[in-house]
Amino acid sequence: MLIVNDDHLCRAGVKSLDEPCPYCSKALAEYPLIMSDESEQTVYHAACALQIATEILVDCFTFFSPPAPYTRLFTLTASASPLNREGGGYALNGS
């Protein structure tokens, strides 16, 4: 959730902008801020939230496409369904 004013900040459970960001440990200090959607309602600087999201994307990419000499644990593929000449691939009961 994007936090842009004191009312949003209060609803997020943050008492003041002097509280530290859990990612960089600097005071929240100014808007805009981002609240995570985890069970703990954590508020971050917008730049810190972007850095966390980038780290997650890099971790996912590395997991699905590991660097050499490591091999993939599995490969995601789409299954091809045989086409029915009369009804295409979506025909029911051969009709």
N, C-alpha and C positions, 0 to 999 in steps of 0.2 A: 504494500500500500504506500502510496506517495504521501509524505507528510510535508505540508507547506505552511502551516501556521500553528499557533499555540494550542488551539482547540484540538487539532489532530494529534499533537504531541501528548496532550493530556489523556486523550482516548487511548493512545498507545501505551499508557502507563509510565511515561517518562515525566519526572517531576520538573526537570529543568534542562536547559541546553548545556549545563555544566557537567552532566553525566558523561562518562567516557564511552566511546564507540568500542564495542567488544572486539572488533577486528584490528583497529590501529591504536587503540587506547588513548586517542586524543579526544578532547571535549567535543561534543556534537556541534556546539557553537552556532551554526547557522543552517538555514533551510536551503535547498530541499534535502529531506531525509527519506530513507526507505525503511519500512517495517517488513520483516520477513513473515512468511505465512506458516512458519513452524509452530509447534505447540507452545514453545516459549516465544512470546512476542518480543523479538529483538529488533532494536532500531539501529541502523547503520547510516553513515554518510553515503550519499549517492555514489561517489567514486569507489568506496569500499564495497558496496553491494555489487557494482559492476565487476570489480576485481574478483569477488567470490564467484560470481556467475561465470566469468572467464576461466577460472581455475576448474570449476566443475565441467565445463565444456572440454577443456584440454584433457582432464582425467578420463572423460567418456571416450574421446577420440583415441587416446593412448590405449585404453582398454580394448576397444574394437579394432584398432589398427596398430598393434605393438611394433616398436622399432626392431630392426634386425639386431641380433640373431634370433629373436623370439618369434614364434609362430602363433597364429591365431588359435584361440581355444575352440572357436566355432565360427561358422559363417552363416549369416542371415541370408536366406534366399526366399523368393516368392515361388510358390508352387504353381505350375501351369496346369490349368484344367483343360481336358480335351474338349474341342469344339463339337457341338452337335450340328450337323449340316442343316437341319430344318429350323432349329430354334436358337442357334448360336450357343454360347457357353452357359446360358441361363435357363435352358429348357428344363421343364419338370416332367418326370416320367416319360422322357423321350418324345414329348409332343411339341 
